[in-house]
Amino acid sequence: MTRVVALGALAAFALGCGSAGGSTATGLHGYVKRGPTMPVCRVGVPCTAPAKGVKLRFSRAGKLAATATTNDRGWYRVVLRPGSYSVSTSAKGSVFGPRTATVQRGRMKRRDFLIDTGIR
């Protein structure tokens, strides 16, 4: 009987530690690319490239909530509270999109962005 109680207590402790220590951050992560990178895109030749060192700004109700800067491979990650955000960038480009993102409770959601270089 003592073993059953001890095993039960150990299982409860393990489950409790897992949920207490495993709190999930909420926010966004993803890839930012720029393109086209050449006037004429050809089959088999990439026409986009990672947007390196681009600063993304996440605003909510007109106030800056957070920023994230892409790495050398175009990836970013930002911790945000759940809700809807406007997204803007420091990058030079004619069009940036999408311009909004929604963060869900308890999730790191993937949201990719494209910077249109305007090359035609």
SULWOPE-V50896 format. One record per residue. PHI is phi in degrees with one decimal (* if undefined). Layout:
phi
PHI
PHI
//
This chain:
phi
*
-64.6
-64.6
-63.3
-64.8
-63.1
-65.3
-62.9
-65.1
-63.2
-64.1
-63.3
-62.9
-63.5
-66.5
-63.5
-67.2
-64.3
-80.2
-73.0
-82.7
-102.0
-59.9
-91.6
-71.8
-109.1
157.6
-133.2
-148.0
168.7
-119.4
-117.0
-123.1
-123.3
176.2
-69.2
-98.7
-150.1
-63.3
-125.6
-84.3
-118.8
-61.3
85.8
-118.1
-57.4
-113.4
-131.0
-145.4
-61.3
-90.2
-81.4
66.3
-87.8
-91.9
-99.8
-115.8
-111.6
-119.2
-137.7
54.8
79.0
-114.5
-65.1
-98.5
-167.9
-131.7
-146.4
-117.5
-69.6
-84.7
-64.7
-105.8
88.6
-95.5
-138.2
-152.2
-144.3
-91.6
-138.6
-73.8
-58.4
144.7
-102.0
-131.5
-90.1
-123.6
-134.9
-142.0
-86.9
-70.4
-81.5
-177.5
-74.1
-139.7
-127.5
-163.4
-70.5
-97.7
-134.7
-151.6
-117.2
-101.8
-100.4
-59.2
74.2
-136.8
-101.5
-95.3
-84.0
-141.3
-94.7
-131.8
-125.9
-105.9
-80.7
-75.2
83.8
-70.9
-136.0
//
